[in-house]
């Protein structure tokens, strides 16, 4: 995802300025170490349930003050530094947007993404 182009596209919508005062972005990348044991990771394999992500996206779009949510998640084999997950949440106020990004991220990771680390 080209974050700059995606945000520019959002800003071109005629109702953008009436509804958006903040855009938050998550850009998840592959770490070169394991969260579980800090061992070096050579690669990461992921499987994404896109239907589940869409269902979660729809659920959080209905929250107060949320204008748009864009999610891009990748399945496959990735190297440290590669992009895995982008989430953009646009809406009215930070009090509405911050918890939506945090909750949606946690739920996507827990419910819609399966990953396997390939360690050194």
N, C-alpha and C positions, 0 to 999 in steps of 0.2 A: 504494500500500500504506500502510495505517496501521500503522506499526511498533509503536506502543504496544499496539494491539489484538491484533496478531499475537503479540507476546510474552506478553500476558495469556492468550491462547488456549493457547499452549504450556505455560504454567505451570499450567493447569488439568488437564493430563494426569496421571493417577494415578502414573505412573512418572517424572515430571519430576525430582523432588528426588533420586531414586535415581541419576540419570544425568547431571544437568547442574550444572556449577559455573561455566560461562562461556557467554555468548552474544556473538558478534561480529556486527557489522552493517556492510555496505557499502551506501551510498546514492550511486550515480553520477548526476551531473547534467551538463547541457550547459554547457560553458565558452563564454565569449564570445570566445575566441581559439583559434587553431589550434595544436596541439602541434607540428606540423611547421615552421611558419614564423612563428608568433605573430601572423598576420593576424587581423583581426576576423572573427568568425563571426556571421552573422545567423540561421542555422538549421542544424539537423542532421537528416538523413534516415537512418533506421535500418531494417534488415530483420533480424528475429530468427528463428533456426532453433530453435523450441521443442522439437522432437524431440531435437536434439543437446544442448540444455541439460538435458533430462530424463535423457538417457544419462549425461552428465557428473555430474549430481546423484546418480544411482544409484551410479556408480563411487566417488564421494567419501563417500557414506553408509556404504559398507563399510569405511572407514578406522577404525582403532582409536580408541575414545572418542567417536565422533560419534553424537549422538542424533538430530538432525534438521537438514535443510538445506531452506530455503525460498528459491526464486528467483522473482522477478517481473521480466520484461524486456519492454520496449515497442517495437513497430514503429511507424513513422510519421514525421511531420515535427514537430520540436520546436524550441522557442526557448531561448536561454540561460536557465539557471536551472531548466528543466524536469527532472523526474526521469526517468531512463532505465532504471536497473537497481538492483534491491534484491537483496541476498543476506544471508540470516541463517543463521549456523552456530551450533548449540548442541551442547555436549558436556561432557565431564568436566573436562579439564585444558587450560590454555593451550598446553602443549607439543603437544597433539594438534590443537587448534582453529586456532591461528594459521596453521600451514602449509596447512591445508585451505582456509581462506578465501583466502589469497594465491594458491595454485595454481589453485583453482577460478575465481577472478576472472580470472586471466590466460588460462586456457583458454577461458572463455566469450567473452572479448573477442576472442581469436585465432581461435576455431573456430566460434562460433555467432552472432556479430553482425557485420553489414556496415554500414558507415556512410559517409555522404557529407556533407562540410561545404559549406554554402552561404555563401560569403564575401562581404563588403561590396564 
